[in-house]
Amino acid sequence: MSVNGVTDGVSSNYSGYTNYSQSNETKAAEKTATDTAVSEKEDVGAVYEASKDAAATSASTKKTYKTDPALIAKLKQDANQRAQQLQSIVEQLMTKQGKTYNKANGLKGLYESLEVDAATKAQAQKDIADDGYWGVDQTSSRIFDFAMALSGGDPEKMEKMRDAFLKGYKQAEKAWGDSLPDISKRTYDAVIEKFDNYKKENSTSNVTESQV
């Protein structure tokens, strides 16, 4: 066997192996490239879809707000009516308290032409006593309770009720034609004190809640 023959055979086999290897490597490389391209395409598609879904979700959960002028007007009207109610109540209560005070002291009322009899005077004295129906404590409590009921205990509305009380008291003074009796002035002070305490208590409560 010639050396050349062996050499030629090896060379031929090597060339064939090389071509085969190169062919397989080429195919493998092409397959890898194809798989990578598909994978990248799928990844890109997934990212795109997720982004689209997120945008859709964001759009669907976005809230819009708008005012209702009719409702606002109704609430304001209601608040004004309640304030006027308290104002009228205060005027009536303070006037009635003043008349009772006059009767208790044997004084002739501004709108009364008759003298006060003994029985009426005795009852009036009982009514304006410290624990009486027209006394400072009960009268101021009734006024404040009316304010609470009309405002629902809302601190902001209670400020309006306070203003209504002040207006009602001034109207009572005007209707009286002079300064109201001392008992009415003390009742005024008691009502203001109740409003002040209420405001202080609610301010303290709000601060405590915000700190928790």
Stockholm file with secondary structure:
# STOCKHOLM 1.0

chainA/1-212         MSVNGVTDGVSSNYSGYTNYSQSNETKAAEKTATDTAVSEKEDVGAVYEASKDAAATSASTKKTYKTDPALIAKLKQDANQRAQQLQSIVEQLMTKQGKTYNKANGLKGLYESLEVDAATKAQAQKDIADDGYWGVDQTSSRIFDFAMALSGGDPEKMEKMRDAFLKGYKQAEKAWGDSLPDISKRTYDAVIEKFDNYKKENSTSNVTESQV
#=GR chainA/1-212 SS CCHHHHHHHHHHHHHHHHHHHHHHHHHHHHHHHHHHHHHHHHHHHHHHHHHHHHHHHHHHHCCCCCCCHHHHHHHHHHHHHHHHHHHHHHHHHHHHHHHHHHHHTTCCCTTCCSCCCHHHHHHHHHHTSTTSTTSHHHHHHHHHHHHHHHHTTCHHHHHHHHHHHHHHHHHHHHHHTSCCCHHHHHHHHHHHHHHHHHHHHHHHHHHHHHHC
#=GC SS_cons         CCHHHHHHHHHHHHHHHHHHHHHHHHHHHHHHHHHHHHHHHHHHHHHHHHHHHHHHHHHHHCCCCCCCHHHHHHHHHHHHHHHHHHHHHHHHHHHHHHHHHHHHTTCCCTTCCSCCCHHHHHHHHHHTSTTSTTSHHHHHHHHHHHHHHHHTTCHHHHHHHHHHHHHHHHHHHHHHTSCCCHHHHHHHHHHHHHHHHHHHHHHHHHHHHHHC
//
